Amino acid sequence: MQAHYPDKTVEVWFQDESRFGQKGCLSRIWALRGSRPLMPLQNEYEWVYLYGAVNPATGESCALVLPWADTQMMQLHLDAIAAQVGPTRHVVLVLDNAGWHRSKRLRVPENITLLPLPPYCPEQNPIERLWHWLKEHEFSNRVYADPDILLEAVADMWNTLAPERIRSVCRCSWTHTH
C-alpha cells in the first residue's frame, strides 16, 4: 500500500459500529459473600449507534454517535475519519461486511482504502474487543432517563476513553501493534 501512496504515511485502522441502548445489560460486580446486591436494569427499547474507528498502534480514534446504522451514517463516519487524518496520511480501514459498508452509494474519501474482513470473522476486528470492554466497564448497570441522556452518556464514554486504553484493549499480535 505504501508504494501506492509514497508521499503519505499509511496507517491501518479498524472500524465497526455497536448499538448502545436503554435495554440494559447485566454484568458482574463485587459483593460480600452471601449477599445479593441490587442493580438497575432498564427495559426500554431506545438506542444509539456508536460508529468507531481506532488505530491500535497509536490509540488514535474517531467516533460518532448516530441514530441508525445505514449508508448515510457510514458516509458521515468516513468523512469524519478523512477530515481527522488529513491529507498527509492514508488510512487502510479494516471493517466487516455490513451492507452499508459495501453500498454503491458510499463515496469513499481519497485518503481512505476500505479493506473488508472475510465473512463471519468479527474476532479478527480488534475494535470488537473495545465494544465488550466499554459495555462491561462503562455502560452496564446504569439507567438512562431518555434518549438524549443516553446519547450524551455514550458520547462522554467515548470522549473519556484514553489512547492507552485503546492500545491495550485492541492490541493483537497479528496487527503488529505491540
N, CA, C and O of each residue as an XYZ file, in Angstrom:
712
protein
N       0.840     -1.190      0.000
C       0.000      0.000      0.000
C       0.883      1.251      0.000
O       0.555      2.247     -0.644
N       1.995      1.193      0.721
C       2.883      2.355      0.787
C       3.370      2.742     -0.614
O       3.571      3.924     -0.891
N       3.561      1.756     -1.496
C       4.017      2.044     -2.858
C       2.985      2.868     -3.629
O       3.348      3.670     -4.490
N       1.705      2.675     -3.324
C       0.651      3.441     -3.991
C       0.558      4.879     -3.473
O       0.074      5.770     -4.171
N       1.028      5.091     -2.243
C       0.941      6.416     -1.618
C       2.307      6.779     -1.033
O       2.437      6.901      0.185
N       3.330      6.953     -1.879
C       4.694      7.163     -1.376
C       4.884      8.463     -0.592
O       5.794      8.564      0.230
N       4.035      9.446     -0.841
C       4.178     10.737     -0.162
C       3.307     10.851      1.098
O       3.195     11.928      1.683
N       2.687      9.722      1.513
C       1.801      9.753      2.681
C       2.221      8.703      3.700
O       2.868      7.712      3.360
N       1.851      8.931      4.937
C       2.014      7.931      5.972
C       0.803      7.005      5.903
O      -0.333      7.462      6.027
N       1.036      5.711      5.706
C      -0.060      4.745      5.608
C      -0.277      4.121      6.991
O       0.667      3.639      7.617
N      -1.510      4.134      7.451
C      -1.873      3.599      8.757
C      -3.011      2.602      8.604
O      -3.857      2.738      7.720
N      -3.022      1.595      9.476
C      -4.102      0.610      9.494
C      -5.021      0.928     10.674
O      -4.584      0.953     11.824
N      -6.280      1.166     10.378
C      -7.309      1.425     11.371
C      -8.363      0.331     11.265
O      -8.479     -0.341     10.240
N      -9.131      0.163     12.340
C     -10.208     -0.821     12.376
C     -11.503     -0.099     12.708
O     -11.538      0.735     13.613
N     -12.573     -0.417     11.977
C     -13.840      0.296     12.117
C     -14.970     -0.697     12.382
O     -14.963     -1.826     11.892
N     -15.924     -0.246     13.163
C     -17.141     -1.008     13.394
C     -18.146     -0.075     14.051
O     -17.814      1.048     14.432
N     -19.366     -0.550     14.177
C     -20.382      0.191     14.916
C     -21.038     -0.764     15.893
O     -21.128     -1.967     15.650
N     -21.496     -0.200     17.012
C     -22.145     -1.011     18.027
C     -23.349     -0.259     18.559
O     -23.341      0.967     18.669
N     -24.374     -1.010     18.884
C     -25.603     -0.413     19.405
C     -25.501     -0.305     20.922
O     -25.134     -1.265     21.600
N     -25.824      0.856     21.438
C     -25.888      1.094     22.876
C     -27.295      1.573     23.172
O     -27.786      2.502     22.530
N     -27.948      0.945     24.142
C     -29.327      1.315     24.345
C     -29.815      1.212     25.758
O     -29.092      0.825     26.676
N     -31.072      1.575     25.903
C     -31.704      1.551     27.206
C     -32.106      0.146     27.609
O     -32.484     -0.077     28.759
N     -32.036     -0.788     26.710
C     -32.246     -2.183     27.083
C     -30.931     -2.612     27.719
O     -30.021     -3.090     27.042
N     -30.854     -2.435     29.000
C     -29.607     -2.606     29.728
C     -29.021     -3.997     29.661
O     -29.689     -4.959     29.281
N     -27.776     -4.081     30.034
C     -27.111     -5.374     30.116
C     -26.576     -5.528     31.541
O     -26.144     -4.557     32.161
N     -26.609     -6.723     32.033
C     -26.112     -7.001     33.370
C     -24.654     -7.409     33.304
O     -24.199     -7.988     32.317
N     -23.943     -7.107     34.347
C     -22.570     -7.570     34.453
C     -22.314     -7.960     35.899
O     -23.169     -7.764     36.763
N     -21.182     -8.491     36.150
C     -20.839     -8.929     37.498
C     -20.274     -7.769     38.296
O     -19.628     -6.871     37.754
N     -20.531     -7.808     39.593
C     -19.961     -6.815     40.493
C     -19.442     -7.541     41.730
O     -19.876     -8.651     42.039
N     -18.525     -6.913     42.423
C     -18.013     -7.460     43.675
C     -19.038     -7.208     44.777
O     -19.618     -6.126     44.865
N     -19.249     -8.213     45.607
C     -20.187     -8.080     46.726
C     -19.771     -9.060     47.813
O     -19.037    -10.014     47.557
N     -20.243     -8.817     49.013
C     -19.952     -9.729     50.117
C     -20.562    -11.089     49.830
O     -21.661    -11.186     49.284
N     -19.845    -12.135     50.200
C     -20.338    -13.494     50.017
C     -21.681    -13.642     50.726
O     -21.839    -13.226     51.874
N     -22.629    -14.230     50.039
C     -23.953    -14.446     50.602
C     -24.921    -13.290     50.373
O     -26.122    -13.445     50.597
N     -24.430    -12.146     49.933
C     -25.322    -11.009     49.683
C     -25.823    -11.061     48.246
O     -25.223    -11.712     47.390
N     -26.911    -10.379     47.996
C     -27.467    -10.292     46.645
C     -27.701     -8.816     46.329
O     -28.802     -8.303     46.525
N     -26.664     -8.134     45.840
C     -26.808     -6.702     45.566
C     -27.815     -6.443     44.451
O     -27.926     -7.215     43.499
N     -28.530     -5.360     44.590
C     -29.492     -4.951     43.574
C     -28.832     -3.954     42.638
O     -28.159     -3.021     43.076
N     -29.032     -4.162     41.358
C     -28.511     -3.241     40.352
C     -29.657     -2.905     39.407
O     -30.523     -3.743     39.155
N     -29.665     -1.688     38.888
C     -30.758     -1.292     37.995
C     -30.663     -1.986     36.640
O     -29.569     -2.274     36.154
N     -31.809     -2.248     36.043
C     -31.891     -2.799     34.696
C     -33.002     -2.064     33.974
O     -34.132     -1.991     34.457
N     -32.680     -1.536     32.844
C     -33.652     -0.764     32.086
C     -34.255     -1.645     31.002
O     -33.538     -2.397     30.343
N     -35.556     -1.558     30.813
C     -36.244     -2.416     29.860
C     -36.948     -1.647     28.753
O     -37.977     -2.094     28.248
N     -36.414     -0.513     28.375
C     -36.987      0.232     27.263
C     -36.190     -0.075     25.998
O     -35.134     -0.705     26.062
N     -36.691      0.366     24.866
C     -36.054     -0.001     23.612
C     -35.639      1.220     22.791
O     -36.019      1.350     21.628
N     -34.876      2.093     23.387
C     -34.283      3.220     22.672
C     -32.790      2.950     22.596
O     -32.206      2.421     23.541
N     -32.164      3.312     21.473
C     -30.733      3.097     21.373
C     -30.112      4.077     20.404
O     -30.798      4.768     19.651
N     -28.792      4.115     20.445
C     -27.978      4.883     19.505
C     -26.877      3.949     19.011
O     -26.599      2.914     19.618
N     -26.269      4.329     17.919
C     -25.164      3.553     17.372
C     -23.884      4.350     17.517
O     -23.817      5.524     17.153
N     -22.876      3.698     18.051
C     -21.561      4.306     18.163
C     -20.723      3.770     17.020
O     -20.375      2.589     16.989
N     -20.402      4.649     16.079
C     -19.504      4.311     14.979
C     -18.104      4.654     15.455
O     -17.825      5.805     15.790
N     -17.225      3.669     15.486
C     -15.879      3.906     15.967
C     -14.836      3.391     14.998
O     -15.050      2.399     14.302
N     -13.714      4.070     14.961
C     -12.544      3.629     14.202
C     -11.335      3.879     15.086
O     -11.203      4.947     15.683
N     -10.458      2.894     15.167
C      -9.290      3.018     16.040
C      -8.023      2.600     15.304
O      -8.050      1.767     14.398
N      -6.924      3.196     15.717
C      -5.603      2.789     15.284
C      -4.956      2.144     16.507
O      -4.515      2.861     17.404
N      -4.885      0.811     16.573
C      -4.348      0.145     17.761
C      -2.878      0.464     18.024
O      -2.411      0.315     19.153
N      -2.147      0.897     17.007
C      -0.731      1.208     17.180
C      -0.531      2.494     17.975
O       0.404      2.599     18.768
N      -1.413      3.476     17.760
C      -1.237      4.780     18.400
C      -2.297      5.094     19.450
O      -2.081      5.936     20.322
N      -3.441      4.416     19.368
C      -4.554      4.723     20.257
C      -5.422      5.844     19.734
O      -6.392      6.228     20.388
N      -5.094      6.379     18.565
C      -5.920      7.429     17.971
C      -7.267      6.841     17.562
O      -7.354      5.672     17.186
N      -8.298      7.643     17.636
C      -9.626      7.152     17.299
C     -10.487      8.263     16.722
O     -10.190      9.451     16.853
N     -11.564      7.831     16.079
C     -12.557      8.758     15.549
C     -13.907      8.082     15.709
O     -14.088      6.947     15.269
N     -14.848      8.760     16.329
C     -16.151      8.146     16.569
C     -17.264      9.165     16.422
O     -17.072     10.365     16.618
N     -18.426      8.654     16.074
C     -19.649      9.445     16.012
C     -20.763      8.642     16.660
O     -20.851      7.428     16.480
N     -21.611      9.324     17.411
C     -22.815      8.700     17.956
C     -23.949      9.092     17.022
O     -24.254     10.273     16.855
N     -24.575      8.077     16.410
C     -25.556      8.329     15.363
C     -26.840      7.543     15.622
O     -26.823      6.561     16.365
N     -27.953      7.964     15.018
C     -29.237      7.332     15.335
C     -29.483      5.986     14.642
O     -30.300      5.198     15.120
N     -28.800      5.707     13.536
C     -29.062      4.482     12.787
C     -27.764      3.879     12.287
O     -26.702      4.498     12.336
N     -27.881      2.664     11.810
C     -26.782      2.013     11.106
C     -27.230      1.858      9.656
O     -28.012      0.966      9.330
N     -26.728      2.731      8.795
C     -27.065      2.669      7.381
C     -25.995      3.389      6.573
O     -25.028      3.906      7.133
N     -26.169      3.423      5.258
C     -25.166      4.005      4.364
C     -24.936      5.483      4.651
O     -23.794      5.942      4.637
N     -25.986      6.221      4.907
C     -25.855      7.658      5.167
C     -25.017      7.907      6.415
O     -24.175      8.805      6.424
N     -25.237      7.125      7.466
C     -24.470      7.289      8.706
C     -23.016      6.858      8.497
O     -22.099      7.482      9.031
N     -22.811      5.794      7.722
C     -21.454      5.344      7.414
C     -20.702      6.414      6.650
O     -19.511      6.623      6.876
N     -21.396      7.097      5.739
C     -20.761      8.180      4.987
C     -20.291      9.288      5.920
O     -19.193      9.821      5.761
N     -21.131      9.633      6.897
C     -20.738     10.647      7.878
C     -19.477     10.223      8.625
O     -18.587     11.037      8.874
N     -19.410      8.935      8.981
C     -18.240      8.450      9.722
C     -16.981      8.460      8.843
O     -15.919      8.890      9.294
N     -17.090      7.995      7.609
C     -15.931      8.038      6.707
C     -15.441      9.469      6.504
O     -14.236      9.721      6.506
N     -16.361     10.394      6.331
C     -15.982     11.800      6.149
C     -15.286     12.351      7.388
O     -14.344     13.136      7.274
N     -15.743     11.944      8.570
C     -15.108     12.399      9.814
C     -13.694     11.832      9.946
O     -12.772     12.542     10.347
N     -13.526     10.560      9.609
C     -12.188      9.950      9.656
C     -11.264     10.654      8.678
O     -10.139     11.008      9.028
N     -11.737     10.860      7.449
C     -10.925     11.518      6.419
C     -10.496     12.917      6.852
O      -9.345     13.304      6.646
N     -11.401     13.667      7.443
C     -11.067     15.017      7.905
C     -10.045     14.966      9.041
O      -9.136     15.794      9.098
N     -10.192     14.007      9.933
C      -9.270     13.901     11.070
C      -7.856     13.535     10.632
O      -6.891     14.132     11.109
N      -7.719     12.568      9.738
C      -6.370     12.130      9.350
C      -5.717     13.107      8.386
O      -4.489     13.154      8.301
N      -6.492     13.873      7.672
C      -5.952     14.920      6.821
C      -5.267     14.417      5.564
O      -5.291     13.221      5.271
N      -4.659     15.330      4.824
C      -4.096     14.985      3.517
C      -2.730     14.309      3.557
O      -2.284     13.794      2.532
N      -2.057     14.292      4.690
C      -0.705     13.714      4.736
C      -0.689     12.244      5.123
O       0.362     11.603      5.107
N      -1.855     11.711      5.471
C      -1.939     10.298      5.848
C      -2.957      9.582      4.969
O      -3.883     10.191      4.433
N      -2.761      8.271      4.837
C      -3.722      7.426      4.137
C      -4.079      6.279      5.070
O      -3.193      5.615      5.608
N      -5.370      6.042      5.263
C      -5.845      5.019      6.184
C      -6.366      3.811      5.412
O      -7.218      3.939      4.532
N      -5.840      2.639      5.756
C      -6.423      1.384      5.314
C      -7.410      1.026      6.419
O      -7.006      0.710      7.538
N      -8.690      1.074      6.109
C      -9.748      0.899      7.106
C     -10.298     -0.522      7.010
O     -10.999     -0.864      6.058
N      -9.970     -1.344      8.006
C     -10.436     -2.727      8.057
C     -11.815     -2.718      8.700
O     -12.007     -2.135      9.767
N     -12.786     -3.375      8.038
C     -14.156     -3.362      8.521
C     -14.868     -4.640      8.103
O     -14.382     -5.387      7.254
N     -16.019     -4.879      8.707
C     -16.781     -6.086      8.383
C     -17.576     -5.880      7.101
O     -17.422     -4.862      6.426
N     -18.414     -6.834      6.771
C     -19.147     -6.821      5.505
C     -20.592     -6.365      5.638
O     -21.453     -6.828      4.890
N     -20.875     -5.470      6.570
C     -22.231     -4.940      6.695
C     -22.642     -4.310      5.360
O     -21.805     -3.772      4.636
N     -23.915     -4.382      5.048
C     -24.416     -3.861      3.778
C     -24.050     -2.410      3.535
O     -23.721     -2.038      2.408
N     -24.099     -1.590      4.560
C     -23.801     -0.162      4.402
C     -22.308      0.078      4.237
O     -21.918      1.186      3.871
N     -21.455     -0.910      4.491
C     -20.020     -0.779      4.237
C     -19.692     -1.056      2.766
O     -18.632     -0.669      2.273
N     -20.611     -1.726      2.078
C     -20.384     -2.139      0.686
C     -21.301     -1.413     -0.295
O     -21.270     -1.697     -1.492
N     -22.095     -0.503      0.184
C     -23.082      0.172     -0.662
C     -22.419      0.935     -1.808
O     -21.383      1.577     -1.633
N     -23.035      0.851     -2.972
C     -22.543      1.595     -4.134
C     -22.770      3.098     -3.967
O     -22.160      3.899     -4.676
N     -23.638      3.482     -3.042
C     -23.879      4.911     -2.774
C     -22.810      5.526     -1.885
O     -22.756      6.747     -1.738
N     -21.957      4.696     -1.289
C     -20.907      5.178     -0.405
C     -19.797      5.831     -1.236
O     -19.308      5.241     -2.200
N     -19.412      7.030     -0.865
C     -18.322      7.744     -1.527
C     -17.105      7.710     -0.593
O     -17.016      8.492      0.353
N     -16.185      6.807     -0.868
C     -15.023      6.641     -0.004
C     -14.043      7.779     -0.268
O     -13.624      7.978     -1.408
N     -13.673      8.527      0.768
C     -12.717      9.629      0.586
C     -11.374      9.136      0.030
O     -11.000      7.978      0.215
N     -10.667     10.027     -0.647
C      -9.410      9.670     -1.303
C      -8.336      9.199     -0.342
O      -7.449      8.443     -0.739
N      -8.391      9.624      0.911
C      -7.340      9.235      1.857
C      -7.730      8.005      2.688
O      -7.153      7.757      3.746
N      -8.709      7.243      2.201
C      -9.129      6.010      2.875
C      -9.261      4.899      1.837
O      -9.800      5.108      0.750
N      -8.757      3.710      2.190
C      -8.979      2.496      1.406
C      -9.709      1.515      2.309
O      -9.242      1.218      3.408
N     -10.852      1.007      1.856
C     -11.609      0.033      2.645
C     -11.048     -1.369      2.415
O     -10.806     -1.769      1.276
N     -10.844     -2.107      3.496
C     -10.357     -3.482      3.426
C     -11.323     -4.362      4.217
O     -11.235     -4.427      5.443
N     -12.248     -5.044      3.524
C     -13.228     -5.870      4.245
C     -12.596     -7.147      4.797
O     -11.726     -7.760      4.179
N     -13.066     -7.520      5.976
C     -12.674     -8.791      6.576
C     -13.386     -9.932      5.860
O     -14.388     -9.706      5.181
N     -12.876    -11.161      6.005
C     -13.646    -12.296      5.484
C     -14.996    -12.358      6.204
O     -15.117    -11.892      7.337
N     -16.004    -12.929      5.550
C     -17.327    -13.025      6.194
C     -17.272    -13.791      7.516
O     -16.514    -14.749      7.665
N     -18.079    -13.355      8.453
C     -18.274    -14.031      9.740
C     -16.988    -14.164     10.548
O     -16.730    -15.213     11.139
N     -16.183    -13.106     10.574
C     -14.931    -13.127     11.333
C     -14.818    -11.914     12.260
O     -13.799    -11.223     12.227
N     -15.831    -11.635     13.084
C     -15.737    -10.443     13.931
C     -14.551    -10.490     14.893
O     -14.050     -9.445     15.306
N     -14.099    -11.690     15.253
C     -12.977    -11.796     16.182
C     -11.671    -11.264     15.579
O     -10.703    -11.039     16.305
N     -11.639    -11.062     14.269
C     -10.449    -10.510     13.632
C     -10.453     -8.985     13.606
O      -9.521     -8.373     13.085
N     -11.469     -8.379     14.149
C     -11.547     -6.926     14.210
C     -11.330     -6.495     15.659
O     -12.220     -6.677     16.489
N     -10.162     -5.925     15.980
C      -9.852     -5.579     17.370
C     -10.826     -4.616     18.039
O     -10.917     -4.593     19.266
N     -11.554     -3.821     17.259
C     -12.497     -2.893     17.890
C     -13.644     -3.639     18.562
O     -14.296     -3.100     19.457
N     -13.898     -4.886     18.135
C     -14.909     -5.706     18.813
C     -14.553     -5.886     20.284
O     -15.440     -5.916     21.137
N     -13.274     -6.006     20.586
C     -12.821     -6.125     21.980
C     -13.148     -4.855     22.760
O     -13.498     -4.898     23.940
N     -13.024     -3.719     22.065
C     -13.313     -2.444     22.718
C     -14.798     -2.334     23.046
O     -15.156     -1.832     24.112
N     -15.668     -2.795     22.148
C     -17.106     -2.762     22.452
C     -17.391     -3.568     23.714
O     -18.127     -3.108     24.586
N     -16.817     -4.762     23.821
C     -17.035     -5.596     25.009
C     -16.523     -4.904     26.261
O     -17.192     -4.908     27.295
N     -15.339     -4.309     26.173
C     -14.766     -3.634     27.341
C     -15.651     -2.457     27.764
O     -15.949     -2.300     28.948
N     -16.069     -1.638     26.806
C     -16.906     -0.476     27.131
C     -18.223     -0.891     27.770
O     -18.649     -0.298     28.761
N     -18.865     -1.902     27.210
C     -20.159     -2.326     27.749
C     -20.007     -2.950     29.133
O     -20.893     -2.805     29.974
N     -18.912     -3.631     29.375
C     -18.684     -4.248     30.681
C     -18.277     -3.232     31.737
O     -18.744     -3.305     32.874
N     -17.416     -2.288     31.383
C     -16.834     -1.377     32.365
C     -17.476      0.007     32.440
O     -17.440      0.645     33.492
N     -18.052      0.471     31.355
C     -18.541      1.851     31.319
C     -20.048      1.983     31.104
O     -20.610      3.054     31.336
N     -20.699      0.924     30.670
C     -22.090      1.076     30.261
C     -23.076      0.235     31.063
O     -24.254      0.584     31.146
N     -22.627     -0.846     31.645
C     -23.551     -1.760     32.320
C     -24.005     -1.204     33.669
O     -23.362     -0.330     34.251
N     -25.120     -1.730     34.142
C     -25.676     -1.381     35.455
C     -25.974      0.104     35.592
O     -25.750      0.693     36.649
N     -26.472      0.697     34.538
C     -26.842      2.108     34.555
C     -28.222      2.262     33.911
O     -28.646      1.437     33.102
N     -28.900      3.330     34.287
C     -30.216      3.628     33.732
C     -30.146      5.021     33.102
O     -29.576      5.949     33.676
N     -30.734      5.147     31.913
C     -30.740      6.412     31.184
C     -32.187      6.871     31.041
O     -33.018      6.169     30.466
N     -32.474      8.043     31.564
C     -33.857      8.522     31.666
C     -34.532      8.740     30.317
O     -35.736      8.520     30.187
N     -33.774      9.167     29.317
C     -34.371      9.391     27.998
C     -33.288      9.265     26.930
O     -32.103      9.190     27.255
N     -33.686      9.241     25.657
C     -32.708      9.048     24.581
C     -31.618     10.117     24.522
O     -30.485      9.818     24.145
N     -31.944     11.360     24.888
C     -30.923     12.415     24.860
C     -29.842     12.167     25.911
O     -28.660     12.390     25.652
N     -30.238     11.716     27.070
C     -29.269     11.396     28.124
C     -28.440     10.188     27.705
O     -27.238     10.136     27.967
N     -29.070      9.229     27.063
C     -28.355      8.068     26.541
C     -27.296      8.502     25.535
O     -26.146      8.070     25.619
N     -27.671      9.344     24.592
C     -26.736      9.827     23.583
C     -25.562     10.545     24.234
O     -24.409     10.317     23.867
N     -25.847     11.397     25.180
C     -24.798     12.137     25.876
C     -23.882     11.187     26.655
O     -22.667     11.382     26.678
N     -24.451     10.174     27.286
C     -23.655      9.215     28.060
C     -22.720      8.422     27.156
O     -21.566      8.189     27.516
N     -23.200      8.006     25.989
C     -22.356      7.254     25.059
C     -21.238      8.146     24.524
O     -20.091      7.709     24.425
N     -21.560      9.380     24.184
C     -20.527     10.315     23.713
C     -19.485     10.566     24.799
O     -18.287     10.548     24.516
N     -19.917     10.798     26.027
C     -18.980     11.012     27.134
C     -18.114      9.779     27.367
O     -16.920      9.892     27.642
N     -18.727      8.601     27.256
C     -17.999      7.349     27.446
C     -16.843      7.275     26.447
O     -15.721      6.932     26.819
N     -17.112      7.594     25.193
C     -16.056      7.530     24.177
C     -15.034      8.654     24.379
O     -13.829      8.421     24.281
N     -15.506      9.856     24.656
C     -14.609     11.003     24.769
C     -13.651     10.908     25.953
O     -12.608     11.562     25.957
N     -13.991     10.109     26.946
C     -13.089      9.942     28.088
C     -12.209      8.702     27.938
O     -11.432      8.385     28.838
N     -12.321      8.008     26.825
C     -11.517      6.822     26.561
C     -10.095      7.246     26.199
O      -9.884      7.948     25.209
N      -9.132      6.820     26.998
C      -7.742      7.215     26.785
C      -7.101      6.402     25.656
O      -7.426      5.228     25.481
N      -6.197      7.015     24.895
C      -5.474      6.268     23.858
C      -4.753      5.032     24.407
O      -4.649      4.016     23.720
N      -4.262      5.122     25.632
C      -3.590      3.969     26.247
C      -4.563      2.799     26.396
O      -4.177      1.645     26.210
N      -5.810      3.088     26.728
C      -6.816      2.038     26.867
C      -7.105      1.397     25.512
O      -7.215      0.176     25.407
N      -7.225      2.223     24.479
C      -7.462      1.697     23.135
C      -6.313      0.783     22.721
O      -6.542     -0.315     22.213
N      -5.077      1.234     22.939
C      -3.921      0.399     22.585
C      -3.938     -0.902     23.363
O      -3.658     -1.962     22.803
N      -4.259     -0.837     24.638
C      -4.254     -2.023     25.492
C      -5.334     -3.021     25.097
O      -5.056     -4.210     24.947
N      -6.550     -2.549     24.931
C      -7.678     -3.439     24.648
C      -7.625     -3.962     23.212
O      -7.995     -5.110     22.969
N      -7.180     -3.157     22.270
C      -7.209     -3.533     20.855
C      -5.919     -4.192     20.369
O      -5.813     -4.534     19.191
N      -4.954     -4.373     21.241
C      -3.676     -4.968     20.836
C      -3.859     -6.433     20.449
O      -4.451     -7.212     21.196
N      -3.349     -6.797     19.284
C      -3.350     -8.183     18.799
C      -1.990     -8.451     18.168
O      -1.421     -7.569     17.524
N      -1.475     -9.631     18.342
C      -0.158     -9.941     17.786
C      -0.149     -9.822     16.259
O       0.859     -9.419     15.678
N      -1.245    -10.162     15.615
C      -1.274    -10.145     14.161
C      -1.443     -8.757     13.553
O      -1.314     -8.601     12.339
N      -1.733     -7.735     14.382
C      -1.850     -6.381     13.842
C      -0.517     -5.648     13.870
O      -0.414     -4.527     13.372
N       0.491     -6.263     14.440
C       1.837     -5.659     14.530
C       1.790     -4.329     15.256
O       2.472     -3.379     14.871
N       0.982     -4.259     16.310
C       0.846     -3.009     17.058
C       1.384     -3.142     18.470
O       1.114     -2.274     19.300
N       2.122     -4.175     18.774
C       2.607     -4.355     20.143
C       4.088     -4.065     20.265
O       4.651     -4.171     21.355
